[in-house]
Amino acid sequence: MLQAIGLTSNPRRDALPAVDDLTFEARPGRVTALLGAPGSGKTAALRLMLELDSGRGVTYFRGRPLHRIAHPAREVGVLLGDVPGHPSRTGRGQLRMLCAAAGVPAVRADEVLEVVGLAGLGDQRIGTLSVGMDRRLGLASALLGDPHTLLLDEPAEGLSPRENSWLYGLLRAHAAQGGTVLCAVSDPKEAARTADRVVTIDGGRLVADQDVADFSRTRLRPRVAVRTPHAARLAAVVSREARAAQRSVEVVAEASGRLAVYGSSCAEIGDTAFRHGVPVHQLADEVGDAGPAAAPEAAAVPRQASSVALSELPPPIPVRPARGPLRPLRYELRRLFGVRTTTMIMVAVLVASAGSAVLLARTDGTPLSHLLAAWPALLPLPPAALGAGLLGALSFGDEYRYPALAAGRGTVPRRLGLLLAKLAVTAGTALLLASLVVLCDAQALRLAYGQELIEVPANAVPLAASWVGLTVGCAWAGLLAAGVFRVAGAGVAAVLAVPVLIVPLVQKVLAGPSARSIAGLPARLRELAWWQLPHEADRWVLAIARVVAQPVGAALTLSLSALICAYLFTSLRGRARW
């Protein structure tokens, strides 16, 4: 059961709250419609239930608030607006990425694609999907974790009548299996046709909470549907007699010789047509546009017939996934390599590095380390470091531009597991890019100038440590800055600020001669540590210490420290978690 108690949104400046003390419940086994005109607070109420917006009140999903549920995707399936996926990602890739986040098998993506009728379009990119296919993909995302409760905002928007019928048949089948369905709709006739219970709100406050039969009787306008080949003549006669009797009767002409008469009855319209010799082909009482009012036995048939659609639902997940560090790690890997942007950036970096290395080698003044890194003196950073920083910035920047981990745009559950996964994946990508750049530049130099130019330097270990530290540090700086400021551009700016702003400041601080030496640092660390470092690690420790002591290393260390503190301060206060 879903129970919303006292939901109240925080009002904006000089404005009433969008949701004001809203309390209702949606029972399992039933489809509940949250009805209201546009701007009545339906979407705001759903966002409060999902803890996407701040406010007062609480929503219980089978007795627990959302932030107390260990596996939210297994409890609540959400569809708010369009699918917030990268336009160049395929529908199947989007769902498999969400499978990794929810901890369900990747094959689940193919199962829900088949259920929503997109099995043959799974490899189509999200940016090319029509409105109807986008809604189907959103429903597939909601069904991915086999949730008990479905929260849907205008799920039939943009769908054809046939797709609309299919959608509500699927939702009714979910309810027939004991699930809870809450749909926000703005059309009263749609609510009467599809729901078992209708919760009406206006101005963010509860107006009525009724069974669909009571709703249709009290809140929909009854009318008489008439079909006749002489619609204009009958309309004129009915209107003339109503004026003569001083009765309020409204006649609305519709297509195909059909009239809708409000304020009258079948008997009165039939008598009028008989007296004036007007043939009538159809005469029936209706409630709004919900179709003819059926007898209780007949009205129960369509709702029971929805059990036929039970076979269309995806099979249940037999085992609940265990929480673990591989969930965010798998998600991040699928997110990174699920679009062509990552490959394009890496290819561009390799081409730019190889070209720069060949041009730099034309003169004798460039050291081999700068040749292999393709680092001209005119550039603040080599192409590999810039590319690694851009990939790191996109790691969090794309989360806010295309937030797949939360139902609402601009909301990303930035927990420690996600941060560690992104740090690990961006570090691995930066290492891969740094290695490929060195190999590619060495091959380009060997091809252009011969083997004699490539020699392993005596200080290869410190150079390798500095090269790895530079690329990984730039990747992490871009990642953390994009996570703090919620835009990829801030991550790129943070990467460029290290050599342009931070390095000159560090150089001024370190301008004086050093009076101390770090000789013997490995031995002192071995004394402090509870584990014994191998003696082979001494030169790596010294190499890392010397790299950090350099202006660029010190600037990167300071920048990363500040960004980590900012991220911890701004990001780890939310309730959403892995």
C-alpha positions, -999 to +999 in steps of 0.1 A: +000+000+000+011+035-007+003+061+020+009+098+015+005+118+047+006+156+050+026+162+018+034+199+017+060+215-007+082+244+003+066+275-011+085+298-034+090+334-028+056+352-025+037+321-037+015+294-022+029+259-019+023+237-050+012+209-026-006+217+006-013+191+033-022+163+008-031+130+024-044+099+005-036+063-001-034+039-031-042+003-023-026-028-039-045-046-066-061-013-078-053+014-103-055+048-086-057+080-106-044+113-092-066+137-111-061+174-115-059+201-141-025+212-154-008+232-125-029+216-098+002+200-081+001+164-094+037+163-105+049+182-075+031+156-053+048+127-071+082+144-066+075+148-029+066+111-026+099+102-043+119+127-021+131+145-052+119+179-038+122+192-003+091+196+018+071+183+047+051+151+051+060+115+044+051+087+019+051+051+030+056+023+005+044-008+022+051+008+055+086+023+048+097+057+034+117+056+002+150+064+019+146+034+042+142+009+013+174-010+005+165-016-031+143+013-043+141+000-079+126-033-066+099-014-047+090+017-069+090+021-106+088+057-118+079+075-150+082+113-149+083+130-182+105+117-210+134+092-207+164+111-193+189+092-215+218+103-236+204+107-271+232+087-287+227+057-264+205+029-276+174+019-258+189-015-249+221+001-237+201+025-215+182-004-199+213-025-194+230+004-177+200+007-153+201-030-148+237-026-135+225+002-112+196-018-098+216-050-095+194-071-118+206-094-146+213-076-179+189-100-197+161-082-179+165-054-204+155-077-233+125-090-213+110-056-206+117-044-242+097-073-254+069-065-230+065-029-241+068-038-278+103-025-285+121-058-289+129-050-325+139-014-318+163-020-289+193-009-309+177+024-320+192+055-304+171+073-278+173+106-297+155+091-327+126+076-308+091+090-314+070+102-285+051+070-282+082+048-283+098+071-257+069+065-234+072+028-240+109+029-231+101+049-200+076+023-189+102-004-196+126+015-172+099+016-146+093-022-149+130-030-149+134-038-112+101-058-109+086-031-086+056-035-064+045+001-069+043+021-101+042+059-100+035+074-134+030+110-145+007+113-175+017+079-189-006+081-219+006+115-231+015+114-268+001+079-273-025+069-298-059+055-287-047+019-294-014+025-275-035+040-247-056+009-244-026-013-244-009+008-217-038+007-193-043-030-199-007-035-189-011-014-157-043-032-148-025-065-153+002-053-129-025-044-103-041-078-108-009-094-096-011-075-064+008-044-074+000-008-066-005+017-095-007+055-091-012+075-123-013+112-125-039+123-152-055+155-162-085+142-181-115+132-159-129+109-187-096+091-188-096+086-151-131+072-152-122+048-180-090+034-165-089+037-127-106+019-098-102+049-075-099+086-083-081+111-060-089+146-072-067+176-062-069+213-070-043+239-059-023+212-043-051+203-019-074+172-017-108+177-032-122+142-033-112+106-028-137+083-045-144+050-061-146+053-098-184+046-097-190+075-072-166+097-092-185+091-125-218+097-108-209+129-089-181+146-108-187+137-145-215+154-164-242+130-176-255+133-211-276+116-238-258+103-269-280+105-300-272+093-336-296+103-364-293+112-401-312+145-393-289+157-365-294+194-373-332+192-374-333+172-341-310+197-324-331+226-334-363+209-322-348+199-288-334+234-282-368+251-292-388+228-269-363+234-240-366+272-244-404+269-244-403+249-212-377+271-197-353+242-191-315+242-192-306+219-221-274+220-241-271+203-275-236+197-289-232+185-325-205+160-330-191+141-361-210+115-381-245+127-373-240+124-335-255+147-309-246+151-272-275+164-252-268+176-216-297+182-192-322+158-206-329+121-207-333+093-232-371+092-227-375+129-234-352+129-264-370+098-278-405+114-273-393+146-291-379+127-320-411+106-323-434+136-323-415+153-351-409+122-372-371+122-368-355+087-371-331+078-344-303+052-349-288+054-314-300+067-281-281+060-249-272+075-215-235+083-211-212+097-185-189+123-201-171+106-229-165+074-211-189+054-233-223+041-225-230+034-189-230-004-185-248-026-161-227-037-131-222-072-145-212-059-179-189-032-165-169-058-147-161-077-178-134-053-192-116-052-159-116-089-155-106-093-191-074-075-183-062-107-167-054-119-202-026-094-202-009-110-173+012-131-196+025-098-211+042-087-179+079-095-176+087-126-154+094-118-117+130-117-105+133-147-082+163-135-061+167-101-047+201-086-056+227-083-030+242-048-024+279-046-033+305-023-048+302-039-082+268-024-088+279+012-092+311+000-109+292-020-136+268+010-140+297+034-146+314+011-171+282+008-191+276+045-189+311+054-201+314+030-230+277+030-239+281+061-261+305+070-289+317+101-271+344+082-251+358+065-281+358+097-302+377+116-274+403+089-271+409+087-308+411+125-311+437+125-282+458+098-299+458+116-333+466+150-317+494+135-296+510+116-325+510+147-347+524+169-319+551+144-311+563+143-347+563+181-350+581+185-317+608+160-327+619+182-357+640+203-333+668+190-310+658+210-279+627+189-269+635+162-243+623+126-250+598+128-221+580+157-237+581+140-270+564+109-257+538+130-238+533+153-269+535+183-245+545+215-264+556+244-243+528+265-256+501+243-242+492+243-205+487+205-205+494+177-230+465+163-250+463+132-229+458+152-197+432+174-214+414+143-227+414+126-194+401+157-177+373+160-203+363+123-197+362+129-160+341+160-164+316+142-186+314+114-160+294+136-137+283+163-162+263+137-182+247+125-150+231+159-145+224+165-182+209+130-187+202+118-151+194+081-154+198+073-117+168+094-105+133+101-118+137+139-119+161+159-140+189+176-120+187+150-092+215+125-089+221+102-059+257+111-053+266+086-027+300+073-017+297+041-037+290+061-069+319+084-062+343+056-056+331+038-088+336+070-109+370+076-094+381+040-102+367+040-137+381+075-146+415+065-132+415+033-152+405+052-184+431+078-177+458+051-173+447+034-205+447+067-224+482+076-210+496+042-220+481+044-255+495+079-260+530+069-251+529+038-273+513+057-302+538+086-299+567+061-298+555+043-329+549+076-347+585+088-338+600+055-348+582+056-381+591+092-389+627+095-376+639+059-369+647+037-340+677+058-326+654+085-313+636+061-288+657+052-258+646+043-223+657+071-200+675+064-167+648+081-147+620+061-163+603+053-130+599+090-118+588+100-153+562+072-154+549+081-119+546+118-129+529+109-162+504+087-144+498+112-117+492+140-142+466+122-163+448+106-133+449+139-114+434+158-143+407+131-147+398+133-110+399+171-110+374+172-139+352+146-122+350+162-088+345+197-101+317+185-124+302+167-094+304+198-072+291+224-097+268+199-116+280+208-151+307+193-173+320+228-182+331+234-146+351+202-147+370+213-178+376+247-162+390+231-131+414+211-152+426+241-170+428+262-138+455+239-124+484+249-148+470+284-155+462+296-119+473+271-093+508+262-106+520+299-107+509+303-071+526+271-060+558+282-078+558+315-058+555+295-026+583+271-035+605+297-050+630+297-022+657+270-017+647+239+002+663+234+036+649+199+042+651+165+024+626+137+021+654+111+021+645+082+044+607+087+039+600+050+031+617+039+063+597+063+084+565+052+067+573+016+074+577+025+111+543+041+112+523+016+092+509-016+107+518-035+076+553-038+062+559-023+028+582-043+006+616-028+000+610-028-038+583-001-031+608+024-017+617+039-050+581+042-060+573+060-028+602+084-034+591+089-070+556+097-059+569+121-032+591+139-057+563+142-081+540+157-055+568+181-045+570+195-080+548+226-088+524+208-110+521+179-086+516+201-056+490+222-075+471+190-085+472+177-049+459+210-035+431+211-061+420+176-056+420+180-018+399+211-021+375+194-046+371+163-024+362+184+006+337+204-014+322+173-028+318+157+006+303+189+020+278+194-008+270+159-020+268+134+008+239+149+027+211+135+005+191+104+014+194+086-020+220+058-018+232+027-036 
